Amino acid sequence: MAQKQENAKPWGGRFSRSTDDFVETFTQSVSFDQRLYPYDIMGSIAHVRMLARVGVLTEAEAGEIRQGLVAIESDIEAGRFTWEPALEDVHMNIETALVERIGEVGKKLHTGRSRNDQVATDLRLYLRDEIRTVLDISTGLMDALLDLAEREADTIMPGFTHLQTAQPVTFGHHLMAWYTMLSRDAARLIDCHSRTNVMPLGAAALAGTSYPIDRAYTAELLGFAGVTQNSLDAVSDRDFAIEFCATAAILMMHLSRFSEELVLWMSQQFGFIDLDDAWCTGSSIMPQKKNPDIPELCRGKTARVYGDLQALLVLMKSQPLAYNRDNQEDKETLFDAVDTVKACLLAYCGLVPGIQVNRHAMLEAARTGYSTATDLADYLVTKGIPFRDAHAVVGQAVQFAIQQDLDLSELKLSDLKGFSDVIEDDVFAVLTPEGSVAARDHTGGTAPARVLQAIHAARQDCQQLKQWLEEKA
């Protein structure tokens, strides 16, 4: 006679003893994977509809199971559902509740599938939605950057290399560099979405199933673009999660770079910008302080997402085919990466519209550091002097200006002609930041007209991204 187990598991038929209490706690994942419940229920409903279509279940059985699952989802959303760690995960909690609710027919839900392909499907459904959410928030930040760039299209500031004054640019042009980074992130997310949007359900434990399933029909019900082509890979693949974390890490790197510049620009030493009081905090001891904590935290949270990516890579690096319990550890890192990226993007959506620009400080900074030296060299080239020779001439002029504690534009014409007799009165037009910026009138250049042109093109690209999101909704 079979021995009844205490806290019997759905898989417990082969076991003669109940699970140790420590093992119950150590192996449970429902404390964190319960967030997958809508996708688990969605996948189960599609699965039973397919089983009825191919004749494995009757329409009445499938209908009863669907109604039970919908009722369970309502209970979860209303906070009436009790998650049991002894049932290990989100899948067994829902299935057990289904059997308790509708009886023996509920046990037929798991026909032709395994938790291995079930969790792989749930994760893909979850991440597919989250990618769209990240993209949607990203478009909000991209719009905010475009609005600010348009407003500051002709605001002159110093451009830097090595954090040293290099050449004048416009603040609008600088902001468009930020936008361009985010546009690449969006393209990577769309690519990741395409590889995530493939259905593993039907791979079962690892070898497929002997039931006459119709995977294409299930995929159609769930909105997948196709089905996986190898059952072993289908249940053990987490490339899509790794790819998302890699994309998220790059996106966070971009936000971290934005953050670094905002922190610098807001300092008294730069004084280029101020942030809205609502997006800053103060000091517990220094009453004068206004701290850019949001950019600093985004810069710091970048480390979390880098860690999430590294954790997934290390998790997968030594796993043999096919599924291993190691993969229970994929969820918390993926969830953390998703949550962190969304939070930081939302923070920037609120932060960017409140950036207040100190145009005078930016312009004065652009006038220092001999930022128009290259313009003087280019001027000499237009007079027939080879660039390398012009470079040497300007270097001598800069050295002289440093000794005189003057900017190049403040030197007398006679002083400049001492370095090259081809220099005439028209040289002063190119020695101002305004003249320098206006001269870079080409695609990708910092001339205000070109910045506005880039903004117009970017708005069209952003609109296409929004249309993509609408189509995938």
Steps between C-alpha positions, in 0.01 A plus 500: 500500500634843406610711795337841526751784537460805717497811277497272197650649185350462153826326411521303828391154385855370476599628848451318832571798729369853505732786415721633778392842631833656405472361148148643477636846574820465301335381180188719493482778242140611543612790720636668187361318196140569599526817291479269198143396588322688215731340246470157658123522481511643148723214384283239672181630340660491155631149572159357594335667202755327279446164678127530432562593138707184440257280696713422805247683719129545440370849448311468828818407688695783342222747578487393864878534534496844336227624733692370799819674391319828439348480848841432654645801318220715642576375850870577458432851376256559787753380758290198596752238387739337747838406360635180655881461511455124545365492145833639380412735217236704326410211270420242768320755715263583217455140388430381854249779552334405172454138609359613834258729318373279214597149605664218307467663159750758617769233500470479122643851461857372502444249218770527235722750677762529774590773743817527292329629187235671711744724685695572181174615340399707802836677501480582131145633535607709799813639338322571174261729687776658706708579191203688361458685829868598507471621142185696582670677792807558281288685243384733778861582586592536134214747451615699803856516365376614159289774658793627705742473206265702281473769767881515535595445136708818487622506862879496483706294742850356499545156354750286686752228435692360797270735699709784360346779293521392138268687261172691536181301443137569576316355795236376259768311309628347823150388597456342158805287574310369802195439282709307248624266772141427604397440139764225476370354826150494350626316191671241721182453702299440184755241389481335841121498476515308171710223657288494816177472305542130417294233681667204678173344618473148357859410575368342822779383734764486226395263221160624393178306560321203347166683501385641163553862603467797267779736603429749223145544630619555858758750377231686309280519811790641702613743233839337443663553161601132479601191694837370611652239270690282749341366818830462688598859436146629556484403868859595588551819296528822696678697229203733472529593868875547472453710187251721679737547794783582260282757326386633836862528614587710194193716554595551865854586394353777287285628788806487722693716254209746491503498879871573522460805280197629689683467830799690360291767330296566814810556713600856585825444310302459176167668574360399158163374622269475796250224572147544625481503881249213488767278346778578747566445869685683775763432763432406862784725619569758225188715449626658178528171312283401204610156395439329161409171667290365212787506248734364765266212580453418132876498465522268799217270389690435180720269707195289591412436138862418414484249786174354369658441160808342653288277724303362205812438295666311784176313576484362146866443421535141629153356457471184292189446291219511579319667791671521841367634828773765484263690275275577793762765573443683171184678609607727782788641297280551193226658710754730664641613167150572366392688814820704522501608135135601512548698821804687368331582169193628685728711720657658194159560343419715802845656532574619146203739449606686816858569391564875520782622277745776596573621148733776616721259695513261206597773255766644729647153547508456122702821475775356721757231431578623147208299363521671158862402437396240245292765324811715465685204352214439256508871409868471413429196284249705301786743437708224343708380796523119545311386810806364682679831452186686607482282811854601596431870439189494719685315773750786512217754507332318788826494694536876449139560607554296816801713585292814447206354693274575202264300286583460130213733413654765726836508324575793271508445128866601501572228757324238289673612182827443682428131478381502138475791257198342327279593797265792430216683679252230407672261741305638795176364359626144554652561842166533680302202633202613290707499184655165584162334554343653190789379283422134572205500266486141378310181582583407857655841567425735786370798301155590642328441166650151483397429857141593417520282190620207712218557749243491221637170369515360853135585562406298193709205620344527845155496345586180312605344830166596653320347203698177550386495862139552398522211254645269764254599773 
